């Protein structure tokens, strides 16, 4: 009888232990956390057709105007019709240099230091948006939802001080809330 009670106790304790455990809190790879901004490059003359940007380089810009690293979401200086770019989740804006036909020139300064100069046709795009943090799960944590996406093309230039080298002709935001990650959010015409 003691063996039966001991076996029943072990079985009951094991059943209680295993039924009260939760599955691992691992965030599945297909769970949408913070979205990326999907850009498509289109022909200004035929606005339904993609148009590749030759030797494209995209560099992030800090608030003080200094450059961050070159984006690594696509091969640097490659010809592209679409790219994904990450937006800053700690700020309500992100700014980027879009460089068409990018290349470098190496200059030696008077003091002997070497300076790398970015060549190519450079436009600046600043994206403004509203951020909203949303709890996804214990495994995934929080995500930042982006809404009310807007833009400013070449903000350092005005009609009285034009950018003669501007290669981006027009920008159209077609999904200001970044709801769908499988379609282009912003169309850039050139």
BAFI-3210 file (N, C-alpha, C; in Angstrom, 3 decimals, decimal comma, padded with zeros to 6 digits):
// residues 190
n [1|2|3|4|5|6|7|8|9|10|11|12|13|14|15|16|17|18|19|20|21|22|23|24|25|26|27|28|29|30|31|32|33|34|35|36|37|38|39|40|41|42|43|44|45|46|47|48|49|50|51|52|53|54|55|56|57|58|59|60|61|62|63|64|65|66|67|68|69|70|71|72|73|74|75|76|77|78|79|80|81|82|83|84|85|86|87|88|89|90|91|92|93|94|95|96|97|98|99|100|101|102|103|104|105|106|107|108|109|110|111|112|113|114|115|116|117|118|119|120|121|122|123|124|125|126|127|128|129|130|131|132|133|134|135|136|137|138|139|140|141|142|143|144|145|146|147|148|149|150|151|152|153|154|155|156|157|158|159|160|161|162|163|164|165|166|167|168|169|170|171|172|173|174|175|176|177|178|179|180|181|182|183|184|185|186|187|188|189|190]
n.u [000,814|001,991|003,776|002,075|000,813|003,081|003,851|001,559|001,691|004,113|003,370|001,203|002,503|004,319|002,540|001,260|003,464|004,306|002,014|001,719|003,797|004,956|005,279|008,417|009,477|010,085|010,699|009,033|010,418|008,855|007,325|006,169|008,063|009,592|009,026|010,649|011,450|010,293|011,537|010,946|012,314|011,461|010,682|010,514|009,391|007,766|005,726|004,821|006,739|009,606|012,832|016,177|018,706|021,877|024,865|024,172|024,349|023,555|023,585|023,265|022,254|023,169|021,596|023,107|024,130|026,332|027,733|026,502|027,143|027,383|024,462|023,667|021,721|021,455|023,562|026,370|026,831|025,516|023,369|020,029|016,476|014,711|014,859|015,366|015,190|016,253|014,458|015,018|014,210|014,217|013,856|011,791|012,248|014,230|017,170|018,798|021,500|021,220|022,961|023,699|025,468|027,795|031,109|034,526|037,038|040,411|042,086|045,104|045,859|047,346|048,627|049,372|047,511|044,993|042,092|038,867|036,760|033,430|032,075|029,725|026,205|024,383|021,568|019,469|017,252|014,803|012,901|009,933|007,947|005,421|005,830|004,927|005,039|004,514|003,491|004,505|005,034|006,246|008,541|009,173|009,174|008,957|007,662|008,097|005,683|005,138|003,717|001,936|003,856|006,023|007,960|010,958|012,580|015,868|016,424|018,204|018,230|016,522|013,971|015,207|017,833|018,807|019,289|021,425|022,331|020,387|018,992|016,798|013,569|010,920|008,868|006,715|004,584|003,101|002,157|001,641|001,634|003,157|002,090|002,106|004,569|005,360|005,103|005,938|006,546|007,252|007,556|010,123|010,874|012,824]
n.v [-001,190|001,204|001,558|002,011|004,397|006,085|005,958|007,058|009,623|010,609|010,530|012,354|014,721|015,044|015,376|017,778|019,502|019,450|020,313|022,892|024,328|026,732|027,150|027,682|031,039|032,212|034,361|034,029|033,858|034,931|036,883|040,139|042,721|045,632|047,579|047,906|050,528|050,378|051,148|052,088|052,558|054,520|055,217|058,489|059,287|057,186|056,239|053,850|051,990|050,361|051,804|051,343|052,384|053,380|052,168|052,652|054,138|054,404|056,473|056,964|059,870|061,735|063,722|066,043|066,386|064,906|062,032|058,710|055,188|053,478|052,046|048,618|046,987|046,229|045,343|047,460|050,189|049,069|048,373|049,156|048,544|048,451|048,967|048,283|050,212|050,880|052,598|055,097|054,210|055,541|058,166|060,654|060,922|060,144|060,541|060,484|060,148|059,799|058,384|058,477|056,776|056,355|056,819|056,882|059,314|059,682|061,897|063,508|065,286|068,462|068,002|065,408|063,474|061,198|061,683|060,623|061,271|061,477|060,873|061,435|061,709|063,372|063,291|064,379|062,837|063,242|061,552|061,891|060,913|059,366|057,670|054,672|052,640|049,155|046,316|043,100|040,308|038,219|036,941|038,337|040,977|044,547|046,402|048,997|050,901|052,560|055,531|057,994|058,816|061,080|063,239|065,088|066,428|067,083|069,039|071,111|072,804|075,356|077,048|079,414|078,755|076,450|072,864|071,951|069,503|067,641|064,466|063,001|063,327|063,359|062,372|059,942|059,022|056,080|054,310|055,415|054,360|052,111|049,512|047,114|044,806|043,674|045,233|048,215|051,125|053,776|055,633|056,570|058,829|059,207]
n.w [000,000|000,743|-001,339|-003,468|-002,691|-002,645|-005,333|-006,493|-005,368|-006,528|-009,243|-009,224|-008,401|-010,500|-012,647|-011,883|-011,947|-014,679|-016,062|-015,200|-016,220|-018,586|-022,163|-023,842|-023,863|-026,561|-029,202|-032,165|-035,459|-037,497|-036,349|-036,361|-035,297|-034,752|-037,560|-040,816|-043,128|-046,328|-049,426|-052,784|-056,009|-058,719|-062,189|-063,292|-065,668|-066,437|-064,294|-063,190|-063,427|-062,148|-061,565|-061,653|-059,340|-059,886|-058,403|-055,641|-052,461|-049,054|-046,290|-042,850|-040,935|-038,120|-035,479|-035,141|-037,634|-038,339|-039,968|-039,789|-039,898|-043,082|-044,417|-043,882|-044,927|-047,489|-050,299|-050,430|-052,639|-054,827|-057,638|-057,334|-057,107|-055,072|-051,534|-048,033|-045,135|-041,813|-039,272|-036,787|-033,529|-031,183|-031,639|-033,284|-035,928|-038,826|-040,684|-043,861|-046,202|-049,588|-052,094|-055,385|-057,949|-056,383|-055,188|-053,995|-053,216|-052,458|-050,458|-049,540|-046,748|-045,699|-043,277|-043,501|-042,955|-044,132|-046,040|-046,831|-049,455|-050,294|-053,392|-056,025|-056,689|-054,402|-052,321|-049,650|-047,443|-045,056|-042,788|-041,018|-038,227|-036,142|-033,095|-031,410|-028,676|-028,297|-026,531|-027,329|-026,637|-023,936|-024,808|-027,161|-026,419|-026,532|-029,313|-031,709|-033,131|-036,164|-037,383|-039,335|-041,266|-042,787|-044,961|-045,813|-048,426|-049,216|-046,989|-046,353|-048,437|-050,326|-052,288|-052,961|-052,539|-054,352|-054,876|-057,127|-057,939|-057,487|-057,666|-057,017|-057,965|-057,081|-054,272|-052,897|-050,359|-049,786|-047,879|-044,976|-042,410|-042,226|-042,353|-043,855|-044,483|-046,817|-049,032|-050,925|-049,065|-049,512|-052,443|-054,581|-057,020|-059,933]
ca.u [000,000|002,878|004,331|001,023|000,678|004,277|003,754|000,474|002,209|005,081|002,607|000,443|003,456|004,832|001,450|001,097|004,638|004,344|000,863|001,801|004,897|004,619|006,234|009,522|009,135|010,982|009,990|009,115|011,053|007,880|006,594|006,548|008,379|009,682|009,115|011,622|010,854|010,563|011,576|011,042|012,787|010,616|010,971|009,663|008,702|006,775|005,694|004,466|007,890|010,797|014,042|017,319|019,637|023,223|025,859|023,483|024,848|022,715|024,296|022,454|022,740|022,822|020,907|024,052|024,568|027,431|027,309|026,624|027,666|026,650|023,485|024,078|020,534|021,615|024,978|026,787|027,173|024,915|022,228|018,853|015,150|014,042|015,718|014,770|016,046|015,744|014,179|015,394|013,052|014,328|013,572|010,615|012,718|015,467|017,670|019,730|022,064|021,037|024,038|023,638|026,801|028,717|032,513|035,383|038,312|041,305|042,893|046,103|045,823|048,650|049,251|049,711|046,374|044,235|040,663|038,073|035,705|032,349|031,687|028,432|025,090|023,890|020,340|019,144|015,841|014,503|011,581|009,341|006,899|004,970|006,220|004,081|005,527|003,456|003,993|004,193|004,982|007,395|009,691|009,500|009,323|008,204|007,923|007,716|004,817|005,366|002,540|001,988|005,148|006,171|009,341|011,470|013,650|016,933|015,982|019,162|018,079|015,223|013,807|016,198|019,134|018,465|020,276|021,590|022,683|019,285|018,622|015,445|012,634|009,678|008,694|005,308|004,373|001,862|001,707|002,219|001,629|004,031|001,278|002,415|006,011|005,637|004,890|006,714|005,901|007,580|008,050|011,051|010,926|014,054]
ca.v [000,000|002,346|001,732|002,573|005,798|006,788|006,058|008,010|010,944|010,998|010,780|013,599|015,831|015,213|015,925|019,184|020,235|019,577|021,064|024,297|024,978|027,392|026,876|028,640|032,370|032,549|035,148|033,399|034,682|035,593|037,887|041,506|043,589|046,990|047,470|048,684|051,343|049,810|052,178|051,637|053,599|054,466|056,078|059,680|059,376|056,108|056,109|052,500|051,117|050,517|052,268|051,045|053,454|052,831|052,325|053,329|054,080|055,146|056,728|057,624|061,163|062,047|065,005|067,149|066,438|063,989|060,808|057,407|054,176|053,104|051,004|047,282|046,201|045,810|045,489|048,837|050,584|048,160|048,953|048,648|049,116|048,487|048,770|048,408|050,991|050,934|053,920|055,233|053,994|056,414|059,518|060,756|061,192|059,510|061,249|059,674|060,600|058,851|058,732|057,784|056,684|056,575|056,402|057,622|059,902|059,764|063,115|063,624|066,635|069,092|067,417|064,023|062,589|060,838|061,967|059,989|062,177|060,794|061,451|060,943|062,637|063,176|063,919|064,102|062,598|063,164|060,986|062,234|059,942|059,208|056,369|054,131|051,347|048,160|045,064|041,976|039,130|038,166|036,533|039,348|042,285|045,666|046,839|050,386|051,066|053,831|056,053|059,384|059,015|062,189|063,371|066,378|066,183|068,096|070,097|072,220|073,636|076,000|077,555|080,468|078,088|075,120|071,803|071,729|068,101|066,795|063,386|062,574|064,308|063,395|061,311|059,700|058,082|055,366|053,621|056,227|053,661|050,943|048,363|045,899|044,698|043,028|046,194|049,447|052,181|055,082|055,601|057,645|058,979|059,826]
ca.w [000,000|000,787|-002,671|-004,315|-002,293|-003,087|-006,784|-006,760|-005,026|-007,557|-010,465|-009,033|-008,369|-011,868|-013,454|-011,489|-012,397|-016,131|-016,582|-014,807|-016,938|-019,850|-023,220|-023,889|-024,367|-027,657|-030,198|-033,488|-036,478|-038,368|-035,586|-036,727|-034,173|-035,285|-039,021|-041,584|-044,172|-047,650|-050,454|-054,163|-056,915|-059,914|-063,320|-063,271|-066,960|-066,469|-062,835|-062,755|-063,663|-061,331|-062,238|-060,811|-058,978|-060,064|-057,334|-054,534|-051,086|-048,122|-045,036|-041,839|-040,446|-036,738|-035,267|-035,306|-039,022|-038,610|-040,635|-039,146|-040,811|-044,281|-044,099|-044,307|-045,244|-048,885|-050,667|-050,660|-054,009|-055,799|-058,358|-056,636|-057,376|-053,766|-050,366|-046,702|-044,245|-040,447|-038,723|-035,377|-032,666|-030,018|-032,120|-034,153|-037,283|-039,282|-041,866|-044,636|-047,464|-050,688|-053,019|-056,673|-058,556|-055,279|-055,248|-053,062|-053,628|-051,314|-050,437|-048,479|-046,191|-045,452|-042,092|-043,805|-042,744|-045,331|-045,937|-047,882|-049,888|-050,997|-054,668|-056,486|-056,625|-053,032|-051,847|-048,256|-047,126|-043,626|-042,547|-039,726|-037,925|-034,761|-032,543|-030,357|-028,206|-028,118|-025,971|-028,206|-025,774|-023,045|-025,603|-028,173|-025,789|-027,099|-030,686|-031,948|-034,298|-036,848|-038,070|-039,808|-041,909|-043,727|-045,406|-046,267|-049,386|-049,196|-046,067|-046,273|-049,632|-050,500|-053,654|-053,199|-052,546|-054,868|-054,989|-058,562|-058,182|-057,007|-058,579|-056,644|-058,513|-056,317|-053,282|-052,589|-049,253|-050,079|-046,669|-043,899|-041,124|-042,357|-041,957|-044,598|-044,700|-048,098|-050,111|-050,832|-048,289|-050,091|-053,831|-054,910|-058,474|-060,434]
c.u [000,865|003,477|003,311|000,830|001,880|004,253|002,683|000,930|003,184|004,357|001,845|001,362|004,010|003,769|001,252|002,262|004,601|003,164|000,921|002,920|004,377|005,657|007,333|009,038|010,177|010,154|010,136|009,668|010,074|007,027|007,091|006,812|008,446|009,891|010,268|010,842|011,272|010,438|011,670|011,450|012,084|011,052|010,010|008,862|007,612|006,606|005,239|005,640|009,031|011,935|015,200|018,146|021,037|024,120|025,305|024,187|023,907|023,453|023,340|023,096|022,265|022,154|021,835|024,616|025,732|026,884|027,486|027,185|026,782|025,681|023,952|022,878|020,493|023,085|025,309|027,205|026,713|023,761|020,965|017,581|014,333|015,086|014,865|015,729|015,424|015,503|014,608|014,134|013,086|014,035|012,331|011,007|013,947|015,879|018,763|020,262|021,834|022,005|023,941|025,028|027,902|030,112|033,294|036,564|039,145|042,167|043,891|046,131|047,235|049,385|049,604|048,585|045,652|042,759|039,964|036,901|034,686|032,012|030,347|027,391|024,349|022,609|020,117|017,642|015,711|013,077|011,138|008,176|006,531|005,323|005,242|004,630|004,344|004,078|003,547|004,013|006,213|008,660|010,139|009,741|008,439|008,605|007,508|006,910|005,033|004,071|002,804|003,350|005,081|007,635|009,667|012,674|014,607|016,571|016,942|019,063|016,667|015,094|014,837|017,636|018,892|019,635|020,389|021,869|021,566|018,928|017,247|014,491|011,410|009,640|007,209|005,218|003,050|001,342|002,306|002,262|002,464|003,329|001,714|003,903|006,364|005,401|005,741|005,910|006,068|008,124|008,930|011,196|012,201|014,141]
c.v [001,264|002,618|002,388|004,054|006,619|006,991|007,063|009,444|011,459|011,334|012,107|014,816|016,098|015,835|017,402|020,027|020,471|020,362|022,533|025,037|025,597|027,014|027,943|029,964|032,798|033,283|034,469|034,377|035,438|036,631|039,274|042,305|045,011|046,932|048,278|049,468|050,769|050,916|051,518|052,810|053,431|055,495|057,271|059,808|058,323|055,623|054,753|051,530|051,427|051,051|052,101|052,298|052,848|053,172|053,108|053,074|054,916|055,236|057,447|058,917|061,351|063,416|066,192|067,240|065,532|062,694|059,605|056,440|054,028|051,982|049,664|046,391|045,788|046,001|046,937|049,040|049,564|048,878|048,312|049,308|049,203|048,297|048,860|049,228|051,010|052,380|053,943|055,058|054,879|057,873|059,490|061,137|060,328|060,226|060,419|060,458|059,478|059,263|057,840|057,857|056,978|056,043|057,266|058,236|060,013|061,016|063,036|065,081|067,155|068,468|065,935|063,038|062,338|061,078|061,306|060,900|061,376|061,559|060,854|062,019|062,402|063,975|063,513|063,903|062,463|062,664|061,345|061,284|060,004|057,796|055,963|052,773|050,433|046,875|043,915|040,698|039,160|037,802|037,608|040,726|043,326|045,895|048,296|050,424|052,472|054,256|057,496|059,717|060,175|062,306|064,824|066,068|067,358|069,283|071,279|073,167|074,207|076,429|078,632|079,917|076,655|074,145|071,452|070,269|067,140|065,736|062,820|063,676|064,475|062,211|061,182|058,653|057,380|054,556|054,343|055,537|052,388|049,659|047,062|045,858|044,029|043,967|047,446|050,499|053,554|054,868|056,818|057,667|059,705|059,609]
c.w [000,000|-000,589|-003,599|-003,985|-002,756|-004,597|-007,183|-006,451|-006,094|-008,855|-010,366|-009,046|-009,766|-012,765|-013,139|-012,012|-013,904|-016,699|-016,197|-015,529|-018,233|-020,892|-023,189|-024,463|-025,384|-028,698|-031,559|-034,517|-037,353|-037,630|-035,954|-035,459|-034,728|-036,800|-039,603|-042,638|-045,517|-048,693|-051,820|-055,036|-058,259|-060,945|-063,305|-064,568|-067,111|-065,034|-062,311|-062,859|-062,697|-062,189|-061,258|-060,544|-059,008|-058,871|-056,133|-053,217|-050,239|-046,801|-044,084|-041,377|-039,006|-036,653|-035,490|-036,727|-039,352|-039,208|-039,729|-040,183|-042,047|-043,904|-044,637|-044,611|-046,714|-049,246|-051,032|-052,111|-055,040|-056,488|-057,811|-057,150|-056,091|-052,679|-049,103|-045,860|-042,851|-040,021|-037,262|-034,528|-031,429|-030,369|-032,998|-035,575|-037,556|-040,552|-042,526|-045,828|-048,473|-051,785|-054,256|-057,307|-057,539|-055,588|-054,267|-053,791|-052,357|-051,456|-049,286|-048,034|-045,950|-044,269|-042,290|-043,586|-044,061|-045,073|-047,126|-048,194|-050,686|-052,260|-055,080|-056,295|-055,313|-052,793|-050,401|-048,126|-045,620|-043,497|-041,137|-039,486|-036,449|-034,319|-031,450|-029,950|-027,933|-027,594|-026,866|-027,385|-024,882|-023,820|-026,587|-027,566|-026,449|-028,553|-030,777|-033,235|-034,854|-037,528|-038,497|-040,429|-042,898|-044,106|-045,723|-047,146|-049,389|-048,290|-045,952|-047,462|-049,691|-051,957|-053,973|-053,191|-053,041|-054,810|-056,469|-058,903|-057,790|-058,052|-058,254|-057,077|-057,616|-055,358|-052,990|-051,483|-049,504|-048,894|-045,466|-042,536|-041,135|-041,927|-042,608|-044,923|-046,024|-049,288|-049,866|-050,062|-048,938|-051,501|-054,055|-056,425|-058,865|-061,926]
res [x|x|x|x|x|x|x|x|x|x|x|x|x|x|x|x|x|x|x|x|x|x|x|x|x|x|x|x|x|x|x|x|x|x|x|x|x|x|x|x|x|x|x|x|x|x|x|x|x|x|x|x|x|x|x|x|x|x|x|x|x|x|x|x|x|x|x|x|x|x|x|x|x|x|x|x|x|x|x|x|x|x|x|x|x|x|x|x|x|x|x|x|x|x|x|x|x|x|x|x|x|x|x|x|x|x|x|x|x|x|x|x|x|x|x|x|x|x|x|x|x|x|x|x|x|x|x|x|x|x|x|x|x|x|x|x|x|x|x|x|x|x|x|x|x|x|x|x|x|x|x|x|x|x|x|x|x|x|x|x|x|x|x|x|x|x|x|x|x|x|x|x|x|x|x|x|x|x|x|x|x|x|x|x|x|x|x|x|x|x]
***
